[in-house]
Amino acid sequence: MKNKINFLSISVCFMFFLLFVAGCSSASNSDGEDSGSDSGSDSGADVDTVKVAVIAPLTGPFAQNGENVVKGTELAIEEINNNGGIKSLDGAHLELITADAGSADPSHAASVTRRVIQENPDLTAVIGLWASAYTVAASTVTEQEKIPMLSQSFTDEITDRGYEYVFQFPEKASVMGELAVDALMDLSQTHNQEIKTVAIVADNQSSNKTVGQATAKQFKELGVDVPVEEYYQPGITDATSMSTKILNPDPDLVYVGGAIADVSMIMKTLRGMGYEGTFLGNGGAYVIKEFKEATGDAGNGSFATVGWNWDFPYDGAEEFNQKYMDEFDEPFAPQEAGEDYAMVYALKEALETAGTSNPEEVRDAVANLDIPSIMTGGNISFDETGMNADVIPALVEWIDGVPRTVYPKEISSTEPIFKVN
């Protein structure tokens, strides 16, 4: 009898053991299936915020431009969040992360970008880095990490490398240089003032040098003599020797590219030495209120190619400019602020389409954008290289204390004033 009881006890225990194992197996399979479903579908429904990093020079010679970048970004993010956030992500708000790329060494910008990504593993996108040399270096990092970068930089190299995660919003530097030459040659004919000789002086940083070289090349192809091409290290302390070299061939027009402190010093020195003609430049120094403060009368009438200007006729541009002036007590919204405002709204539309904060899916949504914008051209879409396919270059002139769009005619807000030396 005892043996029968022991056998029965063992049999019952064994049956309970089998039921326990089967139950565990079923639970394990259920958990595994749920886990697989979660990892395979990043719907973003439980995302409260979408992290966006703005990396720009906030210290050093380009600090004012970097500050403008942040201001334009902040205004766009504030508007989007106040209007319900990202609808496809259940109203998730955009969270801004700022970092300083200010340094003479572009590798510092790459290091800062890498640090920001490491400290924010849930980062969705990077906006920046304003200075072209910084952007070229940092975009290598974002490409490796598969984080989309939206850039306001000009240099051709940004979208000439076959990268898939970088998007260039303004026109390329080489095209800007060509536009400036064509526009000024047209203006010289209209005003019966011939341009025979041009001097080129710019710092040796990526974008400024590229535009300077493109400008020189275009003038030469049109038969204009370009006897002086001077590319200097930023941070000059005296422009006398450089100005003497510039003025020796008696140029009708002088191209000056660089940071505001350098541009101002060169312009004032040239005026002091008797130059009375027109100055031409590009972006950066020429589209901030500090240009007037730094150059005074020397910079009046100066022309510059730009990626954005406050008086563009596109829907939303006037409203943004007014809001910027009211918010920051400024005479106009500068180039960088307008570009970054437009980029944030482009990112918003990509997030709405993607329905997720996953960087790779957001990248695909950015690549397929086709939306109206305050950017030049009035629309944003991208070609296979990541270049804005709708953008057109524009030319501004400093008139009565502000930069006014004067070319092309269809978006100009005033008639240009032109004078050769």
Steps between C-alpha positions, in 0.01 A plus 500: 500500500784734590658445158171584329468825699859599413439427131180704506675791673782496248254489209302798632816703557622420150169616353520829688857544378393452136218751542743752655750463215225534241370813670845658513559416136170659403578814701848519350365473145240769570756737645734436209231573245400824676862609527560430134196707409619795710852506355381462145254790513618835633161666472601780733164493679673502840751772408451815709781701340708488184858606557657735246857624538607840373878520478649836400788735586380672819844635590782640287485720187174345372313513832243753378411280204470200731275694735276584203481129418376419850247786503339395173485139615350593837223707340398215269505241780298728728237547230478129423475397865241769577291380206470140615842356426542211257147377431604158366688441827201582719613859551863427591698820551833585343781520756792724406857406592762767429875455476789732417712417195707818535866427431757567232537124456218325309587173675363659817159525332518129420591421862214710633256328264621157607462594868145630449399176326659286771330695778164482322449150360141591413604798286294535182682768296781755498465854365817697428785576504490833309871525411562275200826354631322399821213344305730297276681356804189439713293346221748214482399416857125526437538288188676226696234512772215517247360822645353745246675838487319806367752767406500870414863490379599595144806305393456256209681221683209441739286324240775398257622198702218253447377523860143387568429677830589863426262754345612840371231770502662814346666521160854370453792741534616458140154585366481804728827628361376460144172675578677797658714551193212469255285736708767767535594483132131556418484789743815659361350498151170640626684785672748548214795429729742246360677248724848444357709404802405311818701412812412195711584481872351242736596289797621150429207325670299254292193696392658845465791368297269293278281801423805719445649253254169453319458878476849543357447219250171641378636852457796366304273300271313822423822676403549698823857533628553349848862585586463450876377189682595517866391232752593583858494327839203629705573741783707767323628787715604739223375524140734767368735274305213293362309814397802643322526181295126514424507860383816481286309389185230766566202257515149605405355258754638312804370168630551468879414177683546403863386554857353837591812628683727421204255631238452824691873559539567439129213723385593790728866476402415501129267798541768682694741439214263651245291211365151628412356204308263218590572213734373148439489216754298199606278401794640497852631847577270674254161392636516595867424836660860518618608560139367855511636556850846370405545650152311828536496704181773278351256213449208697362405375152676164550359197317493141628363163395276349766309186588209694649393860558232663712315664208435185293144498359416141600205411722602513865821699452353836599328353806818328613705817451254704707493240778879491508526878522243513779654212695863611485469876439696477174466710180449187287525122516848394381579235241583217742183550703281474191681193368475316831137594548431344159707190583313432824167516319637265234599258777153531651340399170737205473407386852131529419549284192727244668280464809810410697807662653725226361788684325520267200129524425505876556791521256290328233212740566731802467636365171146481363380844612326728252362791702457879474758698695638847571833387350609649168294335229200474732513120520712221643573165338826311464689332219683170543806675649304673778511840331190720512374470144275808517738756646621800301784737599418860580694827511448769764630854530541706815270800453391736778639280774350163400575230241239516221445229239584640157547189285343300342235746393203275584579506873666842529356758737677808363713630214878466551748785524822430312832682479840385373825650629 
